[in-house]
Amino acid sequence: MLALLASVAGLAISVYLTVVHLSTIPLACPANAVVNCEQVLTSRYAVIAGSALPTSAAGIVWFTLSGGLALFRRRRALLAWASIGLVTALFLVYVEIVQLGAVCIWCTAAHAMVLLIFLVALTRSEGDRVST
């Protein structure tokens, strides 16, 4: 249930960021020396491989599939999928901190949902292993 809720939260964040990226809706984000969503979301890393498709659109797909795997209790598949998501999120955190020198709070919230889904999947997978 927790992984499903985290998927819904992550999906909502991803949809919001995609809508903002593709429209003229202003981004709700404070800006200071460290937190600067605008800098992160207008960087070259904000789109997939130089296309017009925002990275957050990949988040929509990732969180939708995560939610489906959680809903249908596909624990091992969710763990594998969450592992891919965690590696991706860690790379994006690296990009924010090292490459851009700025952090997006929306992105951080989505990354936290990825981590939560991974931890839930990991603990559920370990529970399956212990009970068999």
Secondary structure, DSSP 8 states (H G I E B T S, - for coil): -HHHHHHHHHHHHHHHHHHHHHSS------BSSSBBHHHHHTSGGGBGGGSSSBHHHHHHHHHHHHHHHHHTT-HHHHHHHHHHHHHHHHHHHHIIIIIIS-B-HHHHHHHHHHHHHHHHHHHHHHHHHHH-
